[in-house]
């Protein structure tokens, strides 16, 4: 499902600079087939989408003002088709974090990280090249 990245809430307080640089290089060089798989998100009790994984790709799409294809998981076992090692890892992250991202989200809100925009501002030197 394609969504505006502004509608997705982060569940972690960091991004990976090397991964951000890699994603930006893939886009710049037209190597879209080398991008990470679609992020997996879940909805909270209010219907908000919370990222379980794929934070770096979501951040890049937010900066580029592009919609992003996400997989909305309804349970810890509702993952991506396992066609690559990256898909297998995303599904493991889903199983590990499906419930804990709700608590992680609350922790981030207490730290003042309410949106991906709040998170992205910490990485302006990489993302605004």
C-alpha positions in Angstrom: 0.0 0.0 0.0 1.4 3.4 -1.0 1.3 6.1 1.7 2.6 9.5 2.4 5.6 9.0 4.8 4.3 11.9 6.9 1.5 9.5 8.0 4.0 7.0 9.5 5.3 7.4 13.0 8.8 6.2 14.0 9.5 3.6 16.7 13.2 4.3 17.1 15.3 7.4 17.8 18.0 6.9 15.2 18.8 6.4 11.6 21.9 4.8 10.1 24.0 7.3 8.2 25.6 4.6 6.0 22.2 3.2 5.1 20.9 6.7 4.3 23.9 7.3 2.0 23.4 4.0 0.3 19.7 4.6 -0.3 20.4 8.1 -1.7 23.1 6.7 -4.0 20.8 3.9 -5.3 18.1 6.5 -6.2 20.6 8.9 -7.7 22.2 6.2 -9.9 18.9 4.6 -10.9 19.5 1.4 -9.0 16.1 1.1 -7.6 16.2 -2.6 -7.6 18.9 -2.4 -4.9 16.8 -0.4 -2.5 15.8 -2.2 0.8 12.4 -4.0 0.8 9.2 -2.2 1.7 9.0 -1.1 5.3 6.7 -3.0 7.6 4.3 -0.9 9.7 1.5 -1.7 12.1 -1.5 0.3 13.3 -2.0 1.3 16.9 -5.4 1.5 18.7 -6.0 4.9 17.2 -5.2 3.8 13.6 -1.8 5.5 13.4 0.8 3.7 11.4 4.0 2.9 13.3 7.1 1.8 11.6 8.4 -1.5 12.7 11.4 -1.4 10.4 12.5 0.5 7.3 13.0 3.8 9.1 15.9 4.8 6.8 13.9 4.3 3.6 10.9 6.1 5.1 13.2 9.0 6.0 14.6 9.3 2.5 11.1 9.2 0.9 9.9 11.8 3.3 12.8 14.2 2.4 12.1 13.5 -1.3 8.4 14.1 -0.8 7.5 10.8 -2.4 4.9 8.3 -1.3 6.3 5.0 -0.1 5.0 1.4 -0.5 4.6 -0.2 3.0 3.4 -3.5 4.2 0.8 -3.1 7.0 1.1 -6.1 9.3 -1.9 -7.2 11.2 0.0 -9.6 13.4 3.6 -10.6 14.3 3.5 -13.3 11.6 2.0 -11.1 8.8 5.2 -10.3 7.0 6.6 -10.0 3.5 7.0 -12.9 1.0 10.5 -14.2 1.8 12.2 -13.7 -1.6 15.5 -12.4 -0.2 17.7 -12.2 2.9 16.4 -8.7 3.4 12.8 -9.9 3.4 13.7 -12.7 5.9 15.3 -10.1 8.2 12.3 -7.7 7.9 10.0 -10.6 8.9 12.2 -11.4 11.9 12.1 -7.8 13.0 8.4 -7.9 12.7 8.2 -11.0 14.9 10.6 -9.4 17.4 9.0 -5.9 17.5 5.3 -6.2 16.7 4.2 -5.5 20.2 7.2 -3.6 21.6 6.9 -0.8 19.0 3.8 0.5 20.8 5.9 1.1 24.0 8.8 2.4 21.9 6.5 4.9 20.3 5.4 6.2 23.7 9.0 6.6 24.8 9.8 8.6 21.6 6.9 10.9 22.2 8.2 11.6 25.7 11.5 12.5 24.1 9.8 14.9 21.7 10.1 12.7 18.6 6.5 12.8 17.4 7.0 12.4 13.6 9.6 11.2 11.1 10.3 14.9 10.4 11.4 15.3 14.0 13.8 12.3 13.5 15.0 13.4 10.1 16.2 16.8 11.4 19.0 15.0 13.2 20.4 13.9 9.9 20.1 17.1 7.8 23.8 17.0 6.7 23.2 13.6 5.0 19.7 14.0 3.8 19.7 17.5 2.4 22.6 17.2 0.0 
